[in-house]
Amino acid sequence: MTLTLEPILRSAGIDPDDAHAIRHAFVREHEDSGLPGINADSTAEEILAYTSQQSARPKIFPAHPPRLWVVFIREGGDRARLWSVLENRGEVSNDGARRIFDFVVSEHLADLRNRLVIG
């Protein structure tokens, strides 16, 4: 039997319908925007800033993203490690190409930060 993310979220009091899982890959610079990416040495502030900027195109990113974002960072191969759960407090900017969101770090899954690895 395979353990999936849904029961882990539910055990932490997170409704999977109110959560968006994101797996960040390492990229030096985004070709479409020229914005800097993240790498293995990125700070928490850099990862938070990187996560807060998303595409305004609904085919790439949901038009109405949920309240909680479960953020994973590439670990290697097809694996990723839980970085944090963020609470989306809303969109603060939209220039038609990029949307910027306001976040606070949630305590959801805090005991699994940097410990939970998914494939």
NORNORSUL-V876100 format. One record per residue. N is the residue number from 1. PHI is phi in degrees with one decimal (none if undefined). PSI is psi in radians with two decimals (none if undefined). D_FIRST is the distance of its C-alpha to the first C-alpha in Angstrom with 1 decimal. Layout:
# NORNORSUL-V876100
n->{N & N}
phi->{PHI & PHI}
psi->{PSI & PSI}
d_first->{D_FIRST & D_FIRST}
This chain:
# NORNORSUL-V876100
n->{1 & 2 & 3 & 4 & 5 & 6 & 7 & 8 & 9 & 10 & 11 & 12 & 13 & 14 & 15 & 16 & 17 & 18 & 19 & 20 & 21 & 22 & 23 & 24 & 25 & 26 & 27 & 28 & 29 & 30 & 31 & 32 & 33 & 34 & 35 & 36 & 37 & 38 & 39 & 40 & 41 & 42 & 43 & 44 & 45 & 46 & 47 & 48 & 49 & 50 & 51 & 52 & 53 & 54 & 55 & 56 & 57 & 58 & 59 & 60 & 61 & 62 & 63 & 64 & 65 & 66 & 67 & 68 & 69 & 70 & 71 & 72 & 73 & 74 & 75 & 76 & 77 & 78 & 79 & 80 & 81 & 82 & 83 & 84 & 85 & 86 & 87 & 88 & 89 & 90 & 91 & 92 & 93 & 94 & 95 & 96 & 97 & 98 & 99 & 100 & 101 & 102 & 103 & 104 & 105 & 106 & 107 & 108 & 109 & 110 & 111 & 112 & 113 & 114 & 115 & 116 & 117 & 118 & 119}
phi->{none & -94.2 & -84.1 & -107.4 & -70.5 & -55.1 & -65.9 & -67.2 & -61.4 & -60.8 & -66.8 & -94.7 & 80.0 & -105.4 & -76.3 & -56.0 & -73.7 & -109.9 & -137.2 & -128.8 & -89.3 & -125.1 & -114.8 & -84.8 & -103.3 & -82.0 & -148.1 & -70.6 & -152.1 & -78.1 & -63.5 & -74.7 & -118.8 & 78.5 & -72.2 & -68.0 & -97.1 & -125.3 & -143.1 & -61.3 & -99.4 & -63.7 & -80.1 & -59.0 & -64.1 & -67.3 & -66.7 & -63.3 & -63.4 & -62.1 & -66.8 & -69.3 & -102.9 & -131.7 & -66.3 & -84.5 & -81.4 & -63.6 & -75.1 & -99.6 & -139.5 & -55.8 & -63.7 & -127.1 & -66.4 & -69.4 & -69.5 & -109.7 & -117.1 & -97.5 & -104.1 & -113.6 & -115.9 & -52.5 & -105.7 & 139.6 & 58.7 & -102.3 & -102.9 & -145.6 & -110.1 & -61.6 & -92.8 & -172.7 & -109.4 & -112.7 & -98.6 & -77.5 & -97.3 & 118.0 & -78.8 & -109.9 & -157.1 & -152.7 & -98.2 & 94.1 & -112.1 & -124.0 & -112.1 & -119.5 & -113.5 & -99.6 & -125.9 & -129.7 & -73.8 & -92.6 & -86.0 & -57.0 & 59.3 & -56.1 & -71.1 & -105.9 & -56.6 & 62.8 & -117.1 & -80.5 & -117.5 & -117.5 & -121.1}
psi->{2.33 & 2.34 & 2.20 & 3.00 & -0.54 & -0.90 & -0.49 & -0.78 & -0.83 & -0.69 & -0.36 & 0.12 & 0.37 & 2.15 & 2.09 & -0.45 & -0.23 & 0.43 & 2.61 & 2.05 & 2.30 & 2.31 & 1.94 & 2.36 & 2.83 & 2.27 & 2.35 & -0.82 & 2.44 & 2.22 & -0.64 & -0.53 & -0.35 & 0.00 & 2.57 & 2.60 & -2.72 & 2.86 & -3.11 & -0.40 & 0.12 & 2.48 & 2.91 & -0.68 & -0.70 & -0.70 & -0.71 & -0.79 & -0.73 & -0.77 & -0.57 & -0.31 & 2.05 & 2.82 & 2.52 & -0.12 & 2.06 & -0.31 & -0.36 & -0.69 & 2.46 & 2.40 & -0.59 & 1.37 & 2.62 & 3.05 & -0.68 & 2.34 & 2.14 & 1.91 & 2.16 & 2.60 & 2.39 & 2.32 & -0.47 & 2.50 & -2.23 & 0.31 & 2.67 & 2.58 & 2.42 & 2.18 & -0.92 & 2.93 & 2.25 & 2.50 & 2.08 & 2.01 & 0.19 & 2.87 & 2.30 & -0.25 & 2.55 & 1.92 & 0.20 & -0.41 & -0.73 & 2.43 & 2.48 & 2.33 & 2.68 & 2.25 & 2.73 & 2.57 & 2.26 & 2.72 & -0.07 & 2.33 & 0.34 & -0.61 & -0.23 & 0.00 & 2.32 & 0.14 & -0.61 & 2.12 & 2.29 & 2.79 & none}
d_first->{0.0 & 3.8 & 6.6 & 9.4 & 13.1 & 13.9 & 12.8 & 14.5 & 17.5 & 17.7 & 17.7 & 20.5 & 22.4 & 22.0 & 21.9 & 19.9 & 22.9 & 25.2 & 23.5 & 23.8 & 21.7 & 23.9 & 23.4 & 26.8 & 27.7 & 30.8 & 33.9 & 37.5 & 39.0 & 37.9 & 39.9 & 40.2 & 41.6 & 42.7 & 40.9 & 39.6 & 36.0 & 34.1 & 33.3 & 31.8 & 34.9 & 35.1 & 35.9 & 34.2 & 37.1 & 36.8 & 33.1 & 34.0 & 36.9 & 34.9 & 32.2 & 35.0 & 36.4 & 34.7 & 35.9 & 38.0 & 36.8 & 34.4 & 32.8 & 31.8 & 31.1 & 30.8 & 34.2 & 33.1 & 30.4 & 28.7 & 29.8 & 27.0 & 26.1 & 23.1 & 24.5 & 22.8 & 24.9 & 24.2 & 23.2 & 23.6 & 22.1 & 19.4 & 18.6 & 20.2 & 20.9 & 21.5 & 25.3 & 26.0 & 25.8 & 29.1 & 30.8 & 32.7 & 36.2 & 37.3 & 38.8 & 42.0 & 43.2 & 42.8 & 45.2 & 43.8 & 41.9 & 40.1 & 38.9 & 38.9 & 37.0 & 37.7 & 34.9 & 34.5 & 31.8 & 29.6 & 28.4 & 25.0 & 22.3 & 25.3 & 23.7 & 21.1 & 23.8 & 23.8 & 20.8 & 17.8 & 16.9 & 14.9 & 14.7}
